Amino acid sequence: MFYYVLKYVVLGPALRLLFRPVIEGAEHVPDDGAAIVAGNHLSFSDHFLMPAILKRRITFLAKAEYFTGPGVKGRLTAAFFRSAGQIPVDRSGNEAGRAAIREGVGVLERGELLGIYPEGTRSHDGRLYKGKVGVAVMAIRARVPVVPCAMVGTFEIQPPGRRLPRLRPVTIRFGEPLDFSRYAGLEHEKAAVRAVTDEIMYAILRLSGQEYVDEYAAKVKEAAPGGQPGRSPVRRRRERMRER
């Protein structure tokens, strides 16, 4: 109930007014039945904008840290995500990953729409990173289509470290559903799940136009000097332009 109050009364109308999202390819999201919406993840704002524009309810696998933050802000964030029906995901190891897959498959078995960010974390520099195979395992096991999605402009409105988003238009693009029925029964085969994941990421890449990095985002963040995320060549050029 609270989900629909947020969507149609509180957040939805405000987000549409402030960010004037342009929606492309919404017809590719099925009106009923189970499906996965797999998107890039550029900003904290993504969690609100995509659900606000979709006709159907969508359940996201959200990182567990959103449910365990300290202080008043942490409690409010946790309350919001729980009320919106989002599922906490522990990203600490293999068993945690398997638990997340079970939760996601459970959503799909109920005939619902599941949202997931295959990169596993927000992009720290606006680039698209290598996808993790959990999305492929769920798609094959549940035998559901995957709808690729690209958030365009959300990195610019709220990059990492920015608390309040800038008020600028954004675009949300959905691509044609991807059918992986030919991989039925192969969810335990490494080559199969890697191939499915790469196909999903390529579809997202075509929609978003991002620069692609064939590495996991979390590892790139850890490897950056001083533990600070590096800047992409595109971002460095933009910064130089602003300095002139």
N, C-alpha and C positions, 0 to 999 in steps of 0.2 A: 504493500500500500504506500509506504513512504517513498519507494522508488518512483511511483507515478506522481506523487505530490512534487517531488524534486523536478521531475522531467517536465511536467506540464504547468506547474504553478510557480515554483520558486526559481530553479536554475535555468531550465530550458528557455523560457521567454527572454530572460536577461542575457544569456549567452548569444542567442540569435540576434538580439538588438545590438549588443556591444561589438561582436566580432563578425557579424554579417557573413556567416560561412557560406561558401559556394559549394554545393553538393553535386558531384558528377558520378554517374553510374549507379545511383541508388537502386535502380531496377535489378541490379545483379545480386542484391541481398534477398534471399528467398522470403516470401511472405509467411511461410510456416515450415515446420520441420527443422531438424537439427542441421547446423552448419557451424563452421569455424570462420570467424573474421580475423585474419592475421594482418597486422599492420606494423609500420615503422613506429618508433617511439622517440619523439624529439623533445617532449616537454611534459611537465606535470599537468598542463592544461588538456592534454590528450584524453585523460581519464574522464573529463567532463564533456568535451565537445562531441566526441563520437556518439556516446549514448544519447546526447541531447537531440541529435539530428535523425537518429534511426527511428523508424516506426515501431519496431519490435524492441522488447526488453533484451538487453545483452548482459551477460554475466562475465566479468573479467577475472582472470587469475592475477591477483595483485600481490606484490611482494609483502612478506610478513611484517617488515619494518613499518608499514603504514598502520599496523594494528598495535604496535608496541611502543610508539614514541612517547617520550617523557613530557610531563607538564600538561598545561591546559590545552596547548595546541595539539599535542599527541593524542590526548583523550578525544578531542573534537574530531580529529582526522579519523581515528579508529571508529568512532561512532558513526561518522558519515559512511565509511566504506562498509561497515556491517549493515547499516540500514539500507544501503543500496544493493545489498545482496552479493557483494563481491567476496571472493574466496581468497584467504591468505595463503601464500605459497612460501615455504621455507626453501631458500636457495643454497643451503649450506652443504649439500652432498648428494650422493647418488640415491640414497633412500628417500631423502626429501623430494628429489625429482620424481621418483616413482609415485610418491604420495600425491604430488601435484597432478600427474597424469591420471591417476585414479579419480581424483576430484573432477578433472576436466571431462573425462569420459562419462562420469555420472551425470553431468550437466547435459551432455549430448544424448545420452540414453533417455533422458526425459523429453527429448524433442526440442530442446531449447537452443538459443544462439550463444555461442561461446566466443569471447574475445581474448586474444593472446598477442603478446609482442614477442616474436621469435628471437629477437636479439637478447632478450633476458634482462635488459636494463636500458635506461635512457641513453641515447647518443650524447656524448659530451661535447661533440664538435660539429654536429649537423650531418655527419656522414652516416651511411648505412653499413652496418657490420654483419658479419657472418651469423647465420641463424642457428639456434640450438635445435636439436632433433625432436624435442618433446612434442612440438606441433605435428610433426609427421607421424609419430607413434599414435597420437590421439586420432588423427584423421584416418589412418589405416585401420586401427582397431575398431573405431566406431562406424567406419564406412560412411563418412560424411564428406560433402564438398568443402573446399577451403576458398573463401572469398578474400582476395588480396585487397589491402587498403593502404592508401598513402595519405598521411597528414602533411600538408604543404603550408609552410608559413608559421607553424607553431613554435619552431625553434627560435625564430626571430621575435615572437611576441613574449616568450618566456624561456630564455636559455638557462642552463644550470646556474644556480646562485641568485637568480632574480626572484624575489618573493611575489611581486604583483605583475601580472602580464600587461604588456603594452596593448592598447586598443587598436588593432589592425585587422583587416579582413584575412581570413584563412580559407583554404580549399581542402575539401575532403573527397578523395577519389576512390571509387570501388571498381575493381576489375571483374572480368568474367570468372565465374566459379571454376575452380580447378578440380578435376575428377581424378582420383587416385585409386579407383576400384581395381585397376590392373595390378596393384601391389597387395591385394587382399591376402592376409595371412603372413605377410613378410615384415611385420612390425618389429621383429627381433633381429632382422638382418641389417647389419650396419650399413652396407652399401645401399640398400633400399631406402632406409630412412634418411640417409645423407642426400640421396638423389631427390627425394620428395622435398626435403627442406630447401635444397638449393633452387629447385623449381619455384617454390613459393617466394623465396627471397628475390629471385630474378623478376618475378611478376610485380613485386612491390617496387623494385628498382625502376622498372619501366614506367610505373605510375608516378613515382616521386621525382625521378630525375636526379637523385642524389649521387654523390661520389661513393663508390663501393670499396670496402676494405675487407679482404678475405681473412680476417682475424676476429676473434671474439672481443666485443667491446670491453668487457670486464678486464681482460688480460692487457689490453692496450692502456687502459687507465692505470693499472698497477705498474706497468713498465715505464710510464712517463716519469721524467726526472722529478725527484722530490715528491712523487706520488700524485702530481698534478696532471690532469689530462692535457695532452698536446693539442695544438690548434691545427686544423686542416689547412692545406694550401689555399683553399677558397676563402676561409675565414681570415687568413693572414693578408690576402690581397684586399679584402674588404676593409680591414683595419688600416692598411697603408693608404687606401683611397680616402678614408675619413681624416687621416692626419694631414693630407695635402691642403 
